[in-house]
């Protein structure tokens, strides 16, 4: 079995990895998560035993790196020391297109948010979403369906008679 050169994967899928990282962790940390995903993929690539659906493999790694990022963020404790706060860089997040939609997506429960981002931002089918989340395709469909229903309710104007 012959794997394509790793650079070929980078050239072909870097946009997908960056887009998924942006959708899962936001614009401020997306580059860090994407870089971590590429580093882990490069380390694992020589041990890969098949060349089937490499895009899905990369996006699964990206999803896991994003989850690691969220777990690490929960472990950090805020500091009450004013000197430490003064040293912290203040980076305002850039304005994202459809910012209100992304705010609604961010407010979804974690598994629904991950499923809807993998499905629509990562452009994965339900089987690949299920593999990335470690669940069944049926549960993947349910998570995406529930997330879309919640977003539709949030986006619906209560004054609109339709």
N, C-alpha and C positions, 0 to 999 in steps of 0.2 A: 504494500500500500504506500502511495506517495502523497505526502502533504504538500500543498503549495508553499512557496516561501512566505515567511511571516509578514514580510513587507507587503505582499500582495493582499493579505487580510487587512492590514492597516489601511492601505489605499482604498480598498473596496468598502470597508465598514466603519471608518472613523466617524462619519457623520451620524450613523445609527447609534454608536456608543455614546457620543457626545450628547445627542438629543435625549437618549434615555437617561443619562446621568443628570442632565438639566431638569428633566421632568420629575425625577425621584428626589433630588436633593436641592434643587433651586439653582439660580445662576451663580451664587457666590461660591459654592463648593463643588460645582459640577466638574470643573477642570481637574480638581484633586481626585475626585472619585473616578473619572475617566482614566486619568493617568495610572491610578492604582489598578484599575481593571486591566489596562494594557500590560502593566508590569506582571500581574499574576498570570495573564494569558501567555505572555512570552515565556515565563518560567514553566508553565504546564505544557506548552506546545510540543516539545520533543517527546513527551510521554503519551501524547494523544494517540489512540489506537484506531481512529477512523477519521475520515474527512467528510462525514455526513453533516449537513446543516451547521456549518461553522459559524454562521451569523447568529443562530440561536445560542450556540455555545458561548460566544462572546457576550451576548446580551444577558445570559444567565450569570456570567461572571460579574458583569456591571451591576446587575441587580443585587448580588450578594455583597459587593463592595459598598453599594449605597446603604444596605441594611447595616453593615459594619459601621459606616459613618454615623447613622442614626443612633446605634447602640453606644458608640463612643461619645456622642454629644450628650446622651443622657447621663453618662458617668462623670462628666465634668461638673465640678461644684463651683458655683459663682463665688467670687471673692468680694468681701466687703472692704478690702484694703484699698483706699483711694489711690495709692501709688500704683498698684497693679492695674487699676481701672484706667488710669491716665496713660499707661504704657500700651494698652490694648489698641490696636489699629481700628479706626472707624471707617468701614467701607460701606457706603450706601449701596443697596442692591440696585442694579440697573432696572429701568422700567421695562417690564416684559410685555409683549403684545398680549392682548386678552388677559390683562392682569387680574380682572375680577373673576374670570373663569378659572385661572390658576389658583386663586385664593380659595375658590369653592372646591377645587380638586384637592388642595392641601388640607381642607377641613374634613375630607372623607376619612372613615376609619382606615387604618394602615393597610390592611389586606385589600380592601376595595380600591384604595388609591394606587397601590402597587399593581393590581390587576388591570385597572383602566389605563395606567401609564404604559405598561408593557404591551397591552392590546393596541392602543391607538397611537401612542408616541413611538413605541418600539416596533409597531406594525407586525406583531407576532400573532400567529393563529392561536386558538384556545389550547391546543395540545402543547405548544411551546410555552405559553403563559403558565399552564399547569406545571410543566417541568421546572420552570424558573421558580415558581412558588412552592413546589413540593406538594402539590395537590392533584386531584383528578381533573380531567377536562370538563366534567360536569360542574364541579365546584368553581372552576375558572369561569365558565359561562355565567354561573349564578352571581359570582362576585362582580363581574363586569356589568351584568344586567342590573343588579342592585345599585351600583355606583351611577350608572347612566340614569336610572329612574330618579335617584336623589338629585342629580345635577339638573334634570329636567324640571323637577319641582322647584328647585332653587332659582332656575332661570325663567320660569313662567311668571308672567306679570299677573298678579291677582285681579287687576282691573280689566284684563283682556277676556272678553266673553267666549273665546274659542275653546 
